[in-house]
């Protein structure tokens, strides 16, 4: 099926971009920590919260990658019919939503003016 192959390539691209974003987020956080240590700065609660958000972003992207990989494993199963595929993908969605709730923490209780949401 050409459609499934194209979908898999698209999902692989999304995973690559998310992994690169995770790496950039971690590198940015590491550089910030080095600066703070070098400058002997003390962090207040707001700055600690910002650093927590960086970690949450990486966790959310990792959870999305995991969901994509699980979905791709099901897409490659040639023996599964559409109804079974729907059941399996619904299960993947449910697990992804549970991880969203677990990783979201305080972010789900904030009103972001710019519409940022964690998924």
C-alpha positions as CSV (number, residue, x, y, z in Angstrom):
1,X,0.0,0.0,0.0
2,X,1.5,3.2,-1.2
3,X,-0.6,5.2,1.3
4,X,0.8,3.4,4.3
5,X,4.4,3.8,3.1
6,X,3.8,7.6,2.6
7,X,2.2,7.8,6.0
8,X,5.1,6.0,7.6
9,X,7.6,8.3,5.9
10,X,5.7,11.3,7.2
11,X,5.6,9.9,10.7
12,X,9.4,9.2,10.5
13,X,10.0,12.8,9.5
14,X,7.9,14.0,12.5
15,X,9.8,11.8,14.9
16,X,13.1,13.2,13.5
17,X,12.0,16.8,14.0
18,X,10.8,16.0,17.5
19,X,14.1,14.3,18.4
20,X,16.0,17.3,17.2
21,X,13.7,19.6,19.2
22,X,14.3,17.4,22.3
23,X,18.1,17.7,21.8
24,X,17.9,21.5,21.3
25,X,15.7,21.8,24.4
26,X,18.2,19.8,26.5
27,X,21.2,21.6,25.1
28,X,19.5,25.0,25.8
29,X,18.8,23.9,29.4
30,X,22.3,22.7,29.9
31,X,23.8,26.0,28.6
32,X,21.5,27.9,31.0
33,X,22.6,25.7,33.9
34,X,26.2,26.3,33.1
35,X,25.6,30.1,32.9
36,X,23.8,30.1,36.2
37,X,26.6,28.1,37.9
38,X,29.4,30.2,36.3
39,X,27.6,33.4,37.4
40,X,26.8,32.1,40.9
41,X,23.2,33.1,40.5
42,X,20.4,32.0,42.7
43,X,17.2,30.8,41.0
44,X,13.8,32.0,42.2
45,X,10.6,30.0,41.9
46,X,9.7,31.5,38.6
47,X,13.0,30.5,37.0
48,X,12.7,27.0,38.4
49,X,9.2,26.8,36.9
50,X,10.6,27.8,33.5
51,X,13.2,25.1,33.7
52,X,10.5,22.6,34.6
53,X,8.5,23.6,31.5
54,X,11.6,22.8,29.3
55,X,11.6,19.3,30.8
56,X,7.9,18.9,30.2
57,X,8.3,19.9,26.6
58,X,10.9,17.2,26.1
59,X,8.7,14.6,27.9
60,X,5.7,15.5,25.8
61,X,7.7,15.1,22.6
62,X,9.1,11.8,23.8
63,X,5.6,10.6,24.5
64,X,4.5,11.6,21.0
65,X,7.4,9.8,19.5
66,X,6.4,6.7,21.5
67,X,2.8,6.9,20.3
68,X,3.9,7.3,16.7
69,X,6.2,4.3,16.9
70,X,3.4,2.2,18.4
71,X,1.0,3.4,15.7
72,X,3.6,2.5,13.0
73,X,4.0,-1.0,14.3
74,X,0.3,-1.5,13.9
75,X,0.2,0.1,10.4
76,X,2.9,-2.4,9.3
77,X,0.7,-5.4,10.4
78,X,-0.8,-6.6,7.1
79,X,-3.0,-9.2,8.8
80,X,-5.1,-6.7,10.7
81,X,-8.4,-5.5,9.3
82,X,-9.7,-1.9,9.5
83,X,-11.9,-2.5,12.6
84,X,-9.0,-4.1,14.5
85,X,-6.7,-1.3,13.3
86,X,-9.2,1.2,14.7
87,X,-9.2,-0.6,18.1
88,X,-5.4,-0.8,18.2
89,X,-5.0,2.9,17.3
90,X,-7.7,3.9,19.8
91,X,-5.6,2.1,22.4
92,X,-2.5,4.1,21.3
93,X,-4.5,7.3,21.6
94,X,-5.8,6.5,25.0
95,X,-2.2,5.8,26.3
96,X,-1.0,9.0,24.7
97,X,-3.7,11.0,26.4
98,X,-2.9,9.4,29.7
99,X,0.8,10.4,29.3
100,X,-0.3,13.9,28.4
101,X,-2.2,14.1,31.7
102,X,0.7,12.7,33.6
103,X,3.3,15.0,32.0
104,X,1.2,18.1,31.9
105,X,1.4,18.9,35.6
106,X,0.8,22.5,36.5
107,X,0.6,23.6,32.8
108,X,-2.9,22.4,32.5
109,X,-4.0,24.8,35.2
110,X,-2.5,27.9,33.5
111,X,-4.3,30.2,31.1
112,X,-1.7,30.8,28.3
113,X,-2.4,34.1,26.6
114,X,-0.7,32.9,23.4
115,X,-2.6,29.6,23.2
116,X,0.3,27.3,24.0
117,X,-0.9,23.9,24.9
118,X,1.0,20.7,25.7
119,X,-0.2,17.6,23.9
